Every structure is written in C-alpha cells, then in structure tokens.
Amino acid sequence: MHIANAAFFFVLFSVARAAPFVPLKRQAVSSTPSTTVNTNVNATTIPGSGQVITTCTQNGTFAMSFDDGPYTWGAPIAQTLQNHSSVGTFFVNGYNWGCIYDYASDLQERYQAGHLIGSHTWNHDDVTLLTEDAFDEQITLIETALDKILGIKPKYFRPPYGNINDTVTGWLAARGYEVITWNFDSGDSDGATAEESVASYEALYSSFPAPYIPLNHETYATTGDTVVPTVVPELLAAGWKIVTVAECLGDTSPYQYATGVMGVQDSTWTCDGTPAPGLNRRRTFALTFDDGPYTYGYNLGEYLVNNGGHGTFFVNGYNYGCIYDYAEDLQARYQAGHLIGSHTWNHVDITAVSQDELDEQVTLVETALQKILGIKPKYFRPPYGSVDDASVQFLQDRGYTVVNWDFDSGDSAGASAEEQIDNYSSLYGTYPTPHIALNHVMISETYDTTPDSIVSVVPDLLAAGYRLVTVAECLGDDSPYQSVGSFGTRDDSWTCDGTPAP
C-alpha cells in the first residue's frame, strides 16, 4: 500500500539499541564539498587531536583517497597516479570485495610506490554499531593482515560509511589511530556516472589552493577507468600537488610502525574463518512482499529460490484470505528459506488503533504463525508504512524490529508491469548500495502485474551484482525470529472465525 504522503522512505527501529538508526547510505552527491560528516563528533584538521580529521592542513594539497579495496581497479588507479608523479591513499578492508591476501602482491607494489595504506575495518562493518570486542576483532584482523603482507601497522583509519562517534574515536585513539573522513565526495558509491563525478571535481578547480581529502572507491570501473585518469592531470594543471593523507597533514611518520620487511605468503594468509563481507551493508537487495498469504506468494517464492535468492513475506492473518487456508504454502516458503514477518491481523493502520487493539492484532498473527510454522516473528512491517513513536515503542517492547522500505515498485498504486520494471531499472546503477523493495503478493485487476515484473527484474538485479536476500540477511541478522519450533498439525482452532474481519 502507498504511504499517505506518497513519499518513499525506509525506517528501521532496532530492538537491540535505543539510539536512532543510522542510515547506511552516504550523503548525496553534491558539487559543493561538505566538511560535515557526523555531528556526533568534532571535526578537526589537526593530527594527534583524538578527533575526526576532515581535510588537510597544507594548502595546495589534494589527497586522493580510495575506499573498500583491495579490488580490481586499485592497481590501475595507483598506476595512473604514479604516471603523473603523484601518490594516493588506499583505505583497505580485509574481506569485503575480496580477500586481502589474494591482492597481496598488488598491495606490496602500491606500498613500494609510495602510496599510503590505511585501515577501513576487516569486513566494512559500521563501527558505531559494534561492541568493543567486535570492534577489536575488526581492527586486529586488518592489522595482522597488513603486518604479514607489508610489515606495517597502519596509523590512518577511515570509518565505513563515514559513521563515527565519540566512543569509537576513543577506542581508535587508544590504539594509536588518526580518524580520517573527507570534505569532498566524488559520488561514485551513490551511483554517479563518470561524467557526473568528473563534473563535481571540476567544480573545485577554481577553489585552489584550498586543500581537499576527496572520497572515491577503487571498486568502481568508472572511477578507475575514467574519473581518475581525467581529473588527475586537471588537478595538477590547476596547481595542486596530489599527495597522501599523511603528507597533506604534514605527517612524516605515516605508520605506527614499518619494519621494511614484507612477508612471504604461507597457509595463514587466508580469510577463512574470519567475519565474511558485511551482508548488512553492501550488494544486497531485499525483495519484500506484503498483504499475503495469497495466490501469487508461493510462485514468487519458488521463482526466487530457483534463481538463488530469497524474499521476505510480511503476512496478514485475515486480509485477502484467512492465513490458515494457506498453511501449507507458508510452510513451503519457510522451508525454502524465505523470511516470514508480521503485517498485523487484518491490515489496520497501527497509528489509528488503541494499544489494546494493537496488542490483539499482533497476538493473533503470532498465534497463527506459532501454530503453522512454530515461530514467533521478529520483523514487522506496518500497513501503509504508517508508524508513530507510541506504536514503535509498543512493538520494540514485544521484541520486534520495524521495517519499511527505501524503494516502492508501485504495484499497489496501479503501476503496470512495464512501469514497475522501469522503476526497478533506475536502481541498477546504484549498485552496490543496498535496498529494501516494497511489492505485494495479492491478485486483482491492479496487482496481478507483480509476478510479471519480478520475473523480469530478478535476472537484471543479479546481473547488476546484487544478492537477493531476506531482510534479516541484508541486516546481518542470523537470528531472524524471536523463537523457532516445529510445524503444527491442523485442528479446529485453525480458523479466522470470530476474529477481526478484513
């Protein structure tokens, strides 16, 4: 269903923490650089301050920085810089787009050429969402890898997503790190075309000699093949010197230590047994379907599985039919690995009912899913996407995580299959930005287009690079239900008689 104000939005309230949810996406692309990265910490340009550094101290310096590698385009980017007597800074993960040990010789060449290698966590987790123990693991794993490969301990750290707070800044300072963000974003991770990224750089040329630390990613062909080769000579022609982050800060000791001895690969150079790339952050697409169970739900689920994916079905108890009449269908979806979430009993606006009525709505669905699947759901989608503070608090107290969406296929607003496919196509260029997509499983003159659109977009999403996962998987949650038991056996209590009608 459409939200009342027709705005598309994504809301997730975590039951595990009281702090507001931090959006995963970076700031939007802008041709005007911004020095504000996170209002929870104070920005500075002074090394050793224990604060977040957003730009350089040396006028006329331009510290090109690249995140999320090592990956395919890192080496060509480094070579382009070297061809222009310049160097860059590479904030690397251990296990994100690939295993760092598989790029050991590449990193050694970059290091020997004078590029700066910094830390970006092991698997690109948002450090503001980690416990101190989990944070320590992230930092130690990348330190160990860089010690083995390069014989160094990094000094400069960039937080994934630019997300940082005072607690994490303190942890990093205690471990000897300087925290670096940026004051200009090329926009490559937000889907900017090569032309758009180049144009945003060109908007800076008249600001010489103002110093910059720009954000780029070595994981995009557009950045490696077009943007860097285009802007590097132009930046030099404008007068800048392209240097490492350490150089632009006047720091002559860019590592906590550097032994000068590179390692030799052995059996310990492996990512096996370490935290896998963060599924809750990148490259995931969570297709969700509301208002069932109903006719098309099973076929959609089967199609996703046949294409190596899974979906999330937010079900009602009594909406387009009685949930108990679709018990075997739900059991088949559950067994296939799809996530089953709650969508209220009869699709009420939870902001328009009393707490007692909301309690009844939630309890009836819980009872039905306990009987049919033996589970208590953990994820809840509010009908119409309508929530308020009181309803969210009630659901949190019941152990629920509330999930809306950041993309609407438009099926419930009457979009044709062709229009829905076109809507989806606008997302392909945003890869690897994650998405939670709203669809519906019911059939009527309006909604029978949904299966056709999904059959068309799934191959395109896969071709774009996305993994089709459940909402729980895209959030990195390996406990997707509040409780799990056994399937029930139908009896006379499996009925919607006497419950609130659709």
Helices and strands as residue ranges (DSSP letters): E 12-13, E 43-44, E 52-53, E 61-62, E 65-69, H 74-83, E 89-92, G 100-103, H 104-112, E 116-119, G 127-129, H 132-150, E 152-154, E 156-157, G 160-162, H 166-174, E 178-180, E 184-185, G 188-190, H 194-202, G 205-207, E 214-217, H 221-222, I 223-227, H 228-238, E 241-242, H 245-248, E 255-258, E 284-292, H 297-306, E 312-315, G 323-326, H 327-335, E 339-342, G 350-352, H 355-373, E 375-377, E 379-380, G 383-385, H 389-397, E 401-403, E 407-408, G 411-413, H 417-425, G 428-430, E 435-440, H 450-464, E 467-468, H 471-474, E 481-484
